[in-house]
Amino acid sequence: MRILLIRMMGLGDVAAILVPAVRLIRRRHPEARIDVMTFAAGSELMALMPEVADILHVAPEQWPDPIEPALHSASALACTIIARSYDRVINFDTWFFPCLIAQFARECGVAIEGNHLNLAIPALVDGLATGRLPAAYFRHSDLFIASTFPNISDWKLPWWDRFPDWPRYPDFYLSHCCGLAGPLDMSLAVAADPDLIAAAAGRPVVSISASGRRLHYRGQAALTAALTQAGFHVWSQFDGSAPIAATLARLRATDLLITVPTSTQWLARTVGCPTLLVPGSQPPPHLGADVVADPVIECQYCGSMTCPKALDYPCLAVPAAALIAKAEAFLAERPRRADAVAAEHSAADEVRPK
């Protein structure tokens, strides 16, 4: 059996959704060949999964913003899927462009599972030509998604208020919305960066990821200086300039990641790096962080990606001293990552055949 799984955006969703989805499908079909279609740096992440046979890489230029070239590109990508004669194609993505690809393939006879468009391609083209389709249709998944997933209608904000029994977004989406029951495994086998461990020289290692989608922790410079003064080795490089494997290796050697809600928190989870979350407006339970900064404003967890009070996100203004206190208290009860990695290597050496 040949199976294709699609999840293209964003990098955090590839780590939190596509990685465990591959393993959930693998458990059900242990003999199947599993390919994935993903976007940009997501391909680097999926290349670290031995369970994946092949990666259909979608480059940034293949995902144009204007709808007319997007139609042509989606059609070409659908043809690539069709030519491979997959037995199953499952689209886990909720963005318009991947659902458009799935719709093209579906109308060419591919039995698409998961998400696709609620409009046939001719109706879509007609709506564009006549102006009957509003611009919002292409931006809001509630307007364009149709799906074979059993509970995709529950995938809307604020789901965490309506389904409080689901503690994290990946579990809610894959298990509840998509109907893939089973434990989620996001782990990736990446060796810790020895250069970072050496540079730390015995100090605990803390990383800072201060920028996310519309969310920016503006106290990064003060926090870095204060952490260094407190005896931590601090690093931060999440601008896309380093290969994903190198970033994961550094996170593998890191004792704690201090982060806003962004893809970095899910990358950290793949290598077992704990996170201290500065949640801003995002309700922390569904983000699955190990420790969370205390709220600093009454309307802290509104869930909006645009501040409803037209303020400059005061919910992100957590003092550096408060974050350091949280970090110190959390790390005091845990072995250092360098020691844990060394212990793992020693244990592996003991069981390795002589």
VOPAGU-2260 file (C-alpha; in pm, 1 decimal, decimal comma):
REM VOPAGU-2260
SITE   aa  ch    i         X         Y         Z
SITE  MET   A    0       0,0       0,0       0,0
SITE  ARG   A    1     119,6     349,1     -91,6
SITE  ILE   A    2       0,6     633,4     132,9
SITE  LEU   A    3      53,2    1009,2      98,4
SITE  LEU   A    4       5,7    1242,5     395,8
SITE  ILE   A    5     -21,2    1618,6     334,7
SITE  ARG   A    6      64,1    1889,5     587,9
SITE  MET   A    7     235,4    2200,7     455,9
SITE  MET   A    8     200,5    2492,3     700,3
SITE  GLY   A    9     350,9    2591,2     929,2
SITE  LEU   A   10     673,5    2439,7    1056,6
SITE  GLY   A   11     530,0    2396,7    1407,2
SITE  ASP   A   12     230,6    2212,9    1262,1
SITE  VAL   A   13     461,0    1982,4    1068,1
SITE  ALA   A   14     634,0    1894,5    1396,6
SITE  ALA   A   15     317,0    1872,6    1605,2
SITE  ILE   A   16      75,8    1724,4    1347,9
SITE  LEU   A   17     256,5    1557,7    1056,9
SITE  VAL   A   18     528,4    1382,6    1259,2
SITE  PRO   A   19     282,3    1205,6    1493,3
SITE  ALA   A   20      36,3    1147,7    1206,0
SITE  VAL   A   21     301,5     949,2    1018,0
SITE  ARG   A   22     346,1     725,1    1321,1
SITE  LEU   A   23     -27,8     686,9    1380,9
SITE  ILE   A   24     -74,6     574,3    1020,3
SITE  ARG   A   25     234,9     351,6    1042,7
SITE  ARG   A   26      83,8     167,8    1341,9
SITE  ARG   A   27    -228,0      94,3    1138,8
SITE  HIS   A   28     -39,4      -2,9     822,7
SITE  PRO   A   29     304,6    -134,1     925,8
SITE  GLU   A   30     387,5    -261,2     576,5
SITE  ALA   A   31     279,1      51,2     388,2
SITE  ARG   A   32     506,0     293,0     204,0
SITE  ILE   A   33     436,9     637,6     351,0
SITE  ASP   A   34     523,3     955,4     158,6
SITE  VAL   A   35     455,5    1312,4     268,0
SITE  MET   A   36     388,3    1640,2      90,8
SITE  THR   A   37     511,9    1938,1     285,5
SITE  PHE   A   38     640,3    2291,1     240,0
SITE  ALA   A   39     976,7    2467,3     258,5
SITE  ALA   A   40    1168,8    2381,1     579,9
SITE  GLY   A   41     907,6    2119,9     666,9
SITE  SER   A   42    1092,1    1893,6     423,5
SITE  GLU   A   43    1407,9    1919,7     635,9
SITE  LEU   A   44    1208,8    1810,6     938,9
SITE  MET   A   45    1048,8    1515,6     763,2
SITE  ALA   A   46    1386,6    1403,1     628,3
SITE  LEU   A   47    1469,9    1311,3     990,2
SITE  MET   A   48    1191,8    1049,6     998,3
SITE  PRO   A   49    1303,0     702,4     884,7
SITE  GLU   A   50     934,0     608,7     857,9
SITE  VAL   A   51     898,2     842,1     556,5
SITE  ALA   A   52     989,6     688,5     221,1
SITE  ASP   A   53     975,5    1003,3       5,1
SITE  ILE   A   54     906,6    1374,4      44,8
SITE  LEU   A   55     709,0    1572,9    -211,7
SITE  HIS   A   56     870,7    1909,4    -146,3
SITE  VAL   A   57     668,4    2223,1    -218,9
SITE  ALA   A   58     897,3    2523,8    -263,0
SITE  PRO   A   59     788,0    2878,7    -169,3
SITE  GLU   A   60     761,7    2976,8    -536,8
SITE  GLN   A   61     511,1    2693,6    -586,6
SITE  TRP   A   62     275,2    2854,8    -334,0
SITE  PRO   A   63     199,0    3195,5    -486,4
SITE  ASP   A   64     -36,2    3439,4    -315,3
SITE  PRO   A   65    -235,4    3557,1    -620,7
SITE  ILE   A   66    -520,0    3316,5    -684,9
SITE  GLU   A   67    -470,4    3271,0   -1060,9
SITE  PRO   A   68    -109,7    3142,1   -1043,2
SITE  ALA   A   69    -208,4    2948,8    -729,4
SITE  LEU   A   70    -470,8    2762,8    -934,0
SITE  HIS   A   71    -211,4    2664,8   -1195,0
SITE  SER   A   72      41,6    2557,8    -931,7
SITE  ALA   A   73    -213,9    2358,3    -732,8
SITE  SER   A   74    -322,4    2181,8   -1050,2
SITE  ALA   A   75      38,9    2085,6   -1130,6
SITE  LEU   A   76      98,1    1956,4    -777,4
SITE  ALA   A   77    -224,7    1755,6    -795,5
SITE  CYS   A   78     -95,8    1599,8   -1118,0
SITE  THR   A   79     217,9    1490,5    -932,1
SITE  ILE   A   80      -2,0    1316,3    -675,0
SITE  ILE   A   81    -217,2    1154,0    -944,7
SITE  ALA   A   82      87,9    1023,6   -1133,4
SITE  ARG   A   83     207,7     835,2    -825,9
SITE  SER   A   84    -111,1     628,0    -799,4
SITE  TYR   A   85    -140,3     634,9    -420,9
SITE  ASP   A   86    -382,4     398,1    -252,2
SITE  ARG   A   87    -462,8     659,0      12,3
SITE  VAL   A   88    -411,9    1036,8      17,6
SITE  ILE   A   89    -486,7    1210,3     348,1
SITE  ASN   A   90    -479,2    1589,4     375,2
SITE  PHE   A   91    -430,0    1708,8     733,1
SITE  ASP   A   92    -379,2    2071,4     628,9
SITE  THR   A   93    -630,4    2348,6     697,0
SITE  TRP   A   94    -486,1    2621,6     473,5
SITE  PHE   A   95    -657,3    2709,8     146,2
SITE  PHE   A   96    -376,8    2613,6     -93,6
SITE  PRO   A   97    -329,2    2252,5      27,4
SITE  CYS   A   98    -706,9    2207,8      29,9
SITE  LEU   A   99    -711,0    2340,1    -328,0
SITE  ILE   A  100    -451,6    2077,7    -428,7
SITE  ALA   A  101    -663,9    1810,2    -263,0
SITE  GLN   A  102    -974,0    1935,2    -445,9
SITE  PHE   A  103    -801,0    1919,6    -785,3
SITE  ALA   A  104    -687,6    1562,4    -714,1
SITE  ARG   A  105   -1032,0    1468,1    -584,4
SITE  GLU   A  106   -1203,5    1588,1    -901,2
SITE  CYS   A  107    -957,6    1380,7   -1104,5
SITE  GLY   A  108   -1066,9    1063,5    -929,1
SITE  VAL   A  109    -830,1    1043,8    -629,8
SITE  ALA   A  110   -1009,6     927,0    -315,6
SITE  ILE   A  111    -900,5    1216,2     -97,0
SITE  GLU   A  112    -937,7    1167,3     277,7
SITE  GLY   A  113    -940,6    1459,8     514,9
SITE  ASN   A  114    -968,1    1822,4     411,2
SITE  HIS   A  115   -1054,7    1965,3      70,3
SITE  LEU   A  116   -1264,9    2253,9     -65,2
SITE  ASN   A  117   -1641,0    2282,7     -28,5
SITE  LEU   A  118   -1659,7    2418,4    -384,5
SITE  ALA   A  119   -1591,4    2227,6    -704,7
SITE  ILE   A  120   -1313,6    2380,1    -914,9
SITE  PRO   A  121   -1553,5    2503,1   -1192,0
SITE  ALA   A  122   -1768,4    2676,5    -928,2
SITE  LEU   A  123   -1456,0    2827,5    -773,0
SITE  VAL   A  124   -1336,8    2962,7   -1107,3
SITE  ASP   A  125   -1682,6    3097,9   -1185,8
SITE  GLY   A  126   -1701,2    3267,3    -846,7
SITE  LEU   A  127   -1369,0    3433,7    -913,6
SITE  ALA   A  128   -1467,2    3544,4   -1263,9
SITE  THR   A  129   -1798,9    3690,9   -1151,2
SITE  GLY   A  130   -1674,5    3836,9    -824,5
SITE  ARG   A  131   -1929,6    3639,0    -622,8
SITE  LEU   A  132   -1661,9    3486,6    -400,5
SITE  PRO   A  133   -1557,2    3729,1    -125,6
SITE  ALA   A  134   -1187,8    3771,6     -49,4
SITE  ALA   A  135   -1253,7    3632,1     299,1
SITE  TYR   A  136   -1335,0    3293,3     145,1
SITE  PHE   A  137    -966,8    3229,1      73,9
SITE  ARG   A  138    -848,5    3338,4     419,3
SITE  HIS   A  139   -1090,7    3175,3     662,8
SITE  SER   A  140   -1099,7    2797,7     682,4
SITE  ASP   A  141   -1453,5    2801,4     823,2
SITE  LEU   A  142   -1566,1    2930,1     483,0
SITE  PHE   A  143   -1381,1    2691,2     249,9
SITE  ILE   A  144   -1315,4    2358,7     425,4
SITE  ALA   A  145   -1504,1    2039,0     357,1
SITE  SER   A  146   -1371,2    1717,1     506,7
SITE  THR   A  147   -1410,2    1346,0     557,3
SITE  PHE   A  148   -1268,7    1380,3     909,2
SITE  PRO   A  149   -1546,7    1302,4    1158,5
SITE  ASN   A  150   -1526,1    1610,5    1381,2
SITE  ILE   A  151   -1359,0    1879,3    1171,0
SITE  SER   A  152   -1654,8    2106,8    1245,1
SITE  ASP   A  153   -1524,4    2125,4    1603,9
SITE  TRP   A  154   -1199,4    2274,7    1473,7
SITE  LYS   A  155   -1271,5    2637,5    1543,5
SITE  LEU   A  156   -1180,3    2888,7    1807,8
SITE  PRO   A  157   -1203,4    2879,9    2100,5
SITE  TRP   A  158   -1202,2    2499,8    2096,5
SITE  TRP   A  159   -1023,6    2485,3    2431,8
SITE  ASP   A  160   -1329,5    2635,1    2602,8
SITE  ARG   A  161   -1571,6    2393,7    2435,7
SITE  PHE   A  162   -1353,0    2084,5    2476,5
SITE  PRO   A  163   -1159,7    2132,4    2802,0
SITE  ASP   A  164   -1075,9    1762,2    2831,6
SITE  TRP   A  165    -823,5    1792,3    2548,0
SITE  PRO   A  166    -503,2    1936,9    2697,5
SITE  ARG   A  167    -303,2    2005,4    2380,7
SITE  TYR   A  168    -384,1    2114,5    2029,3
SITE  PRO   A  169    -217,1    1818,7    1848,2
SITE  ASP   A  170    -415,6    1564,9    2053,4
SITE  PHE   A  171    -738,7    1755,3    1996,6
SITE  TYR   A  172    -683,0    1790,6    1622,8
SITE  LEU   A  173    -554,0    1443,2    1538,1
SITE  SER   A  174    -747,9    1234,3    1789,2
SITE  HIS   A  175   -1075,6    1424,8    1812,4
SITE  CYS   A  176   -1111,4    1613,7    1484,8
SITE  CYS   A  177    -940,7    1360,7    1254,9
SITE  GLY   A  178   -1041,0    1044,9    1442,1
SITE  LEU   A  179    -686,1     905,0    1475,6
SITE  ALA   A  180    -692,5     759,3    1823,7
SITE  GLY   A  181    -367,8     664,9    1993,7
SITE  PRO   A  182     -72,1     819,1    2174,6
SITE  LEU   A  183     107,6    1093,3    1981,9
SITE  ASP   A  184     480,6    1053,8    1927,6
SITE  MET   A  185     653,0    1374,3    1812,4
SITE  SER   A  186    1005,3    1259,8    1897,2
SITE  LEU   A  187    1293,7    1282,0    1651,2
SITE  ALA   A  188    1626,3    1106,9    1702,4
SITE  VAL   A  189    1873,3    1396,3    1693,2
SITE  ALA   A  190    2209,7    1399,5    1871,8
SITE  ALA   A  191    2284,5    1689,3    2105,9
SITE  ASP   A  192    2520,0    1957,3    1972,8
SITE  PRO   A  193    2857,2    1889,1    2139,5
SITE  ASP   A  194    2983,8    2238,8    2061,0
SITE  LEU   A  195    2696,6    2397,5    2255,7
SITE  ILE   A  196    2757,3    2164,9    2551,6
SITE  ALA   A  197    3126,9    2254,2    2542,9
SITE  ALA   A  198    3055,7    2628,5    2516,6
SITE  ALA   A  199    2825,5    2610,2    2819,4
SITE  ALA   A  200    3118,3    2478,4    3026,8
SITE  GLY   A  201    2893,3    2324,3    3289,0
SITE  ARG   A  202    2639,4    2608,0    3301,9
SITE  PRO   A  203    2270,4    2535,0    3238,8
SITE  VAL   A  204    2173,4    2621,7    2881,0
SITE  VAL   A  205    1873,3    2844,4    2809,1
SITE  SER   A  206    1745,4    2942,6    2465,8
SITE  ILE   A  207    1512,9    3232,7    2387,5
SITE  SER   A  208    1261,9    3238,8    2100,2
SITE  ALA   A  209    1108,8    3583,9    2130,6
SITE  SER   A  210     923,6    3630,6    1801,3
SITE  GLY   A  211     618,7    3450,5    1666,3
SITE  ARG   A  212     320,9    3520,5    1448,6
SITE  ARG   A  213     234,8    3880,5    1544,7
SITE  LEU   A  214     369,4    3814,3    1893,3
SITE  HIS   A  215     703,4    3957,4    2003,0
SITE  TYR   A  216     859,6    3957,1    2348,6
SITE  ARG   A  217    1035,1    4291,5    2354,7
SITE  GLY   A  218    1238,5    4220,7    2666,6
SITE  GLN   A  219    1472,3    3973,1    2499,0
SITE  ALA   A  220    1788,3    4182,6    2536,1
SITE  ALA   A  221    1726,1    4248,6    2906,2
SITE  LEU   A  222    1633,6    3884,6    2964,8
SITE  THR   A  223    1949,3    3761,1    2789,6
SITE  ALA   A  224    2168,2    3989,5    2997,2
SITE  ALA   A  225    1995,1    3893,6    3321,7
SITE  LEU   A  226    2012,6    3520,4    3248,9
SITE  THR   A  227    2382,9    3547,7    3165,7
SITE  GLN   A  228    2440,7    3739,6    3488,1
SITE  ALA   A  229    2252,8    3467,8    3677,6
SITE  GLY   A  230    2492,4    3201,6    3547,6
SITE  PHE   A  231    2311,7    3061,8    3242,2
SITE  HIS   A  232    2457,1    3005,4    2897,1
SITE  VAL   A  233    2210,3    3173,5    2657,4
SITE  TRP   A  234    2160,5    3131,5    2283,0
SITE  SER   A  235    1897,9    3236,3    2029,9
SITE  GLN   A  236    1899,4    3170,6    1656,2
SITE  PHE   A  237    1554,6    3102,1    1513,8
SITE  ASP   A  238    1560,6    3322,2    1204,9
SITE  GLY   A  239    1575,8    3037,8     953,1
SITE  SER   A  240    1945,9    3089,4     881,5
SITE  ALA   A  241    2047,9    2754,4    1031,8
SITE  PRO   A  242    1944,9    2412,9     899,2
SITE  ILE   A  243    1660,0    2253,4    1094,0
SITE  ALA   A  244    1880,8    1959,9    1197,3
SITE  ALA   A  245    2135,2    2201,2    1349,1
SITE  THR   A  246    1863,4    2389,3    1538,3
SITE  LEU   A  247    1722,6    2063,2    1674,5
SITE  ALA   A  248    2070,4    1950,9    1782,1
SITE  ARG   A  249    2111,7    2273,7    1978,7
SITE  LEU   A  250    1768,3    2234,9    2136,1
SITE  ARG   A  251    1859,1    1876,6    2227,0
SITE  ALA   A  252    2148,1    2018,1    2431,3
SITE  THR   A  253    1935,2    2293,9    2588,2
SITE  ASP   A  254    1798,6    2277,0    2942,7
SITE  LEU   A  255    1508,4    2516,6    2885,1
SITE  LEU   A  256    1354,9    2709,8    2596,1
SITE  ILE   A  257    1184,1    3037,1    2686,6
SITE  THR   A  258     942,6    3107,6    2403,1
SITE  VAL   A  259     634,2    3289,2    2284,8
SITE  PRO   A  260     366,7    3074,3    2114,0
SITE  THR   A  261     544,2    2981,5    1792,3
SITE  SER   A  262     679,4    2684,4    1599,9
SITE  THR   A  263     992,9    2671,3    1814,4
SITE  GLN   A  264     801,0    2527,5    2108,9
SITE  TRP   A  265     696,6    2227,3    1898,9
SITE  LEU   A  266    1044,9    2183,7    1755,0
SITE  ALA   A  267    1173,6    2172,2    2112,4
SITE  ARG   A  268     922,7    1901,5    2199,1
SITE  THR   A  269    1052,7    1676,2    1919,9
SITE  VAL   A  270    1390,9    1655,8    2097,8
SITE  GLY   A  271    1269,5    1659,5    2457,5
SITE  CYS   A  272    1368,3    2018,0    2539,6
SITE  PRO   A  273    1129,5    2160,2    2803,9
SITE  THR   A  274     965,3    2498,2    2746,5
SITE  LEU   A  275     881,4    2801,2    2956,6
SITE  LEU   A  276     599,1    2972,7    2770,8
SITE  VAL   A  277     532,2    3346,1    2756,0
SITE  PRO   A  278     177,1    3292,7    2628,2
SITE  GLY   A  279      62,3    3647,6    2564,7
SITE  SER   A  280    -298,8    3624,9    2446,7
SITE  GLN   A  281    -292,8    3249,2    2385,9
SITE  PRO   A  282    -454,1    3024,4    2650,4
SITE  PRO   A  283    -163,6    2806,4    2768,5
SITE  PRO   A  284    -337,9    2468,9    2827,9
SITE  HIS   A  285    -362,0    2383,4    2457,4
SITE  LEU   A  286       3,3    2471,5    2394,7
SITE  GLY   A  287     142,8    2194,3    2613,9
SITE  ALA   A  288     428,3    2390,5    2774,3
SITE  ASP   A  289     613,7    2252,1    3077,2
SITE  VAL   A  290     592,3    2578,2    3270,6
SITE  VAL   A  291     404,2    2900,8    3197,7
SITE  ALA   A  292     475,1    3262,7    3289,9
SITE  ASP   A  293     220,9    3414,2    3525,7
SITE  PRO   A  294     -43,0    3644,1    3369,5
SITE  VAL   A  295      36,9    4014,4    3379,9
SITE  ILE   A  296    -293,6    4166,5    3265,2
SITE  GLU   A  297    -660,9    4100,7    3336,8
SITE  CYS   A  298    -754,4    4012,0    2976,3
SITE  GLN   A  299    -445,9    3790,1    2936,8
SITE  TYR   A  300    -595,1    3488,1    2758,7
SITE  CYS   A  301    -837,8    3639,6    2508,8
SITE  GLY   A  302    -710,1    3407,8    2233,5
SITE  SER   A  303    -695,4    3684,6    1973,2
SITE  MET   A  304    -402,6    3726,2    1735,4
SITE  THR   A  305    -490,7    4095,9    1712,3
SITE  CYS   A  306    -511,4    4286,6    2040,3
SITE  PRO   A  307    -882,1    4380,3    2074,0
SITE  LYS   A  308    -790,8    4689,9    2275,0
SITE  ALA   A  309    -551,3    4815,6    2006,0
SITE  LEU   A  310    -271,5    4788,5    2260,2
SITE  ASP   A  311      83,5    4678,3    2197,5
SITE  TYR   A  312      28,5    4335,0    2351,2
SITE  PRO   A  313      84,9    4427,4    2718,5
SITE  CYS   A  314       8,0    4061,2    2793,8
SITE  LEU   A  315     361,0    3983,1    2669,1
SITE  ALA   A  316     531,2    4228,9    2903,6
SITE  VAL   A  317     656,2    3970,9    3153,3
SITE  PRO   A  318     949,3    4105,4    3360,0
SITE  ALA   A  319    1282,3    3931,4    3308,7
SITE  ALA   A  320    1310,8    3868,3    3683,3
SITE  ALA   A  321     981,3    3675,5    3683,0
SITE  LEU   A  322    1097,7    3453,2    3396,9
SITE  ILE   A  323    1433,9    3387,5    3561,6
SITE  ALA   A  324    1260,7    3290,0    3885,9
SITE  LYS   A  325    1039,3    3045,6    3693,0
SITE  ALA   A  326    1339,7    2904,9    3507,5
SITE  GLU   A  327    1547,7    2857,5    3822,2
SITE  ALA   A  328    1263,6    2689,9    4011,5
SITE  PHE   A  329    1189,7    2454,6    3721,9
SITE  LEU   A  330    1550,0    2359,2    3651,5
SITE  ALA   A  331    1634,3    2306,5    4019,2
SITE  GLU   A  332    1426,2    1988,2    4009,6
SITE  ARG   A  333    1571,7    1848,7    3686,0
SITE  PRO   A  334    1908,8    1703,4    3584,6
SITE  ARG   A  335    2107,6    1915,0    3340,8
SITE  ARG   A  336    2056,8    1819,4    2977,0
SITE  ALA   A  337    2429,0    1761,5    2926,2
SITE  ASP   A  338    2428,7    1511,3    3213,7
SITE  ALA   A  339    2112,2    1342,8    3084,9
SITE  VAL   A  340    2255,7    1314,8    2733,5
SITE  ALA   A  341    2580,0    1169,9    2871,1
SITE  ALA   A  342    2380,9     915,5    3074,3
SITE  GLU   A  343    2182,9     816,7    2764,7
SITE  HIS   A  344    2502,4     765,7    2566,5
SITE  SER   A  345    2650,4     557,1    2848,5
SITE  ALA   A  346    2338,2     340,5    2865,3
SITE  ALA   A  347    2345,5     293,4    2488,2
SITE  ASP   A  348    2710,4     188,5    2503,1
SITE  GLU   A  349    2627,5     -72,5    2766,4
SITE  VAL   A  350    2364,5    -244,0    2550,0
SITE  ARG   A  351    2557,3    -211,5    2223,4
SITE  PRO   A  352    2697,9    -548,0    2106,2
SITE  LYS   A  353    3067,3    -581,9    2177,3
